[in-house]
Each structure stands twice: as structure tokens, then as C-alpha cells.
Amino acid sequence: MVSPLPADESRPLENLHDWEEDLLRRYPQPGDSDSPFTDPAKKHHKFRNYEAPARDSVREFYRLNHRNQTVDFVCQKRDEYLSLNRRRMGIWEALEFLNTLVDDSDPDTDLPQIAHAMQTAEAIRGDGHPRWMILAGLIHDLGKVLCLWGEPQWAVVGDTFPVGCRFSEKIVYPEFFADNPDSRVPAYQTESGIYDPGCGLDNVLLSWGHDEYIYHVTRDYLPLEAQYILRYHSFYPGHRNRAYDHLMDDQDREYFRWVRVFNPYDLYTKSAEPPNVQQLTPFYRELVDEFFPAEIAW
């Protein structure tokens, strides 16, 4: 059983976008050859000051994340949430629900969550990608409703990584894993840990967060490519640093291509120019209705 956290451990970031700002500091240039953002005309470098050091709040966030994301914690959260019996609501209702997470201190945008979701989706749409991928762009952050249900930030956002095996040095701030109780469990200290090499990521426990939650909420309605995007878009040690190729199977290797195609849209599409939410809403409502029923289980 996971012990209740002290109040000061629930909000180590000034706002959830601090983590996204730190991602852009760490990944200022998209490195994948199939990235649509290799064109310098995109000028994604204007979004952030990449030379700025990581904020203390981000380091504190990862200290808590790396200390508390254990096998026991992940299993407890999966048991708590993946029965999907918290409430029933539609995708559009969830987008509006998520708007309550707006934070005026975001350095890049003061747009509501639905507007940022549309920015990502519109960039994907503008490049002619399939409708399922446009939809994935719209809903990829919907799992952040976990914050509205009382989950601490470190259990909602952050780079995800496997638990139950040795923590990779390619995970951000790996030194903080020294305080994780799993670091003292001998069975977890080999490269594959409790898993068989090549077992496939579906058989691997990743740290708990919004990716895993929204994947389970929506997986029955989306093609496999979209499922991979939703489930692994924060798995930077895997899709950026390729630290866990030894656990992947052939399906993972094939479908991670879509995660890598999606990633630049997630990182580099914020801008000060807001989308016209009112004008775009009919298109996105129709898109949501194409894939989802009026209500789904959360």
C-alpha cells in the first residue's frame, strides 16, 4: 500500500508546463530523419530559451518521481484506475473538464487545454496525416485529468520508464533513483529485471502517468498506431534514447515509428497565435464522433 504523501510533495512544479519546458531544453533539435520539423522555416527554436538551466522545481519534480515510482506504486495505481469505474463522460466533455488545468504562468501560452490540443492536432492535420493521428493529437494529454482527481504531479506527467528492471542512465536525472526502494531489490537490478528480453512493451510495467491512463481509456476505439502514440509519447528513454530496445518485440519496433513521427508535433507546436476554437469545434466534434461513442468509461 502506498502511504499518503505530505502536502509539499504534491506540487513540486510551479505548473505542469514546466516539465514541457524542460523537455524542450533537453531536446532543442528534433533528431529523427522522418521528423516534419527538420525544415528550418519551422523556426521552432523561437519557442524557448534552450540555454537556460533546468529549474529547481523540475529537479524537485524528478526527485519525487524517481523516488516514488516503484513496482508496488505502479501496480497500485493500475488497480485503482484501470478498472475504469470512476465516471462516464464523452471525449469532448473530458476536453472541457481538462480546461480547469489552465495555468496563467505557462511561459509559452495562456490558452485553455482544448486550444493547445487543437494546436497539436491542427499541425498534424496541416501536414496531411491520417484522421486517427489528428485525433491522437487532440486527445494525447487527456490523461492529465488524473490531476483533477487528486493525483500528485509526479504521478501524472514526466518522462516515463520501465520499473522492475535496472533504471537506465539515459533516464533524466538518474541519480535520483538512489532513493527509490526498488534500487535495493536484487531481482530488479539486471538489464531486463523481471522481464524476458524481447518480451514486448505490453508486458512491461512503465511508470504511472497520463500516457498509460489515456491509452487504457481509449484503446478499444483507436487503431494500433494511435494506441502507441498515446501510450508511449512520454517514454523518452525509449523513443528518443532507445534505452529499452532489448525489451521490445517486432510490433514495438514497427509501431514506435509513429511515436517518433508524432513527438515533434507534441513538443514544437505551441505558439502565441491561438487557434480559432469556435471555428474548429465542428470539425473536431465530427472527428471525435467518428471514433468514439457519446460516453466512455474513465
C-alpha angles and dihedrals in degrees: 000000000000114000119232113265124238111254093249090061095059099073113029092152124069085227137346092258091068087079090052090049090053091050090057091049089053095042106034094152125043106236103192118104091220093054115124088213099069089097106099088214087076088071093197089160088079093070097075146014098246094186093064114107120247112276118252087237090060092051090049090049092055092043088060094039094051094043096050106034098095133150090257093050094049092048091048092052092046089053091047099048112019095071082075094216100127097098144319120246140142126257092252091049089052091052090053090045089054091056088082087074092070111131121194091208094069103125094214107039142005091197122129116257093257090057093051089048089053091049090058093043094046092053089053091046092048091057092054100249122159121282092249089059092049087053091049088055090052096051105028094107098041090105087074086086081091086081090058089054093057103267116147116248094249089060093051109040136021135090108307125225139170121275122203095053137065112300110245121240086226092070112101112267095002091176090075091068088077087083094049111106090220089066086073096050108099094207090062097050102085126085092258098026112179092355133083116242109261092015093136127249092263085072094048126088111230123196111279120262149114094300096062093042098052090044091059093043094053107024096102091061105043137068118256093256090060092045090057092049093052096043100044109026090109094043092104096158087059107039098030105030098025089221095150104042088123090068096047126098128208093274091054092050091050098046098040085076087075092050089055093047090051098045099079090052089055094047106037110033101085113112140158091248106091121216116244096254094184093051094045098043097086091054093048094043088054090047092051091048090052091063107022137051120235092270135018133184120267 
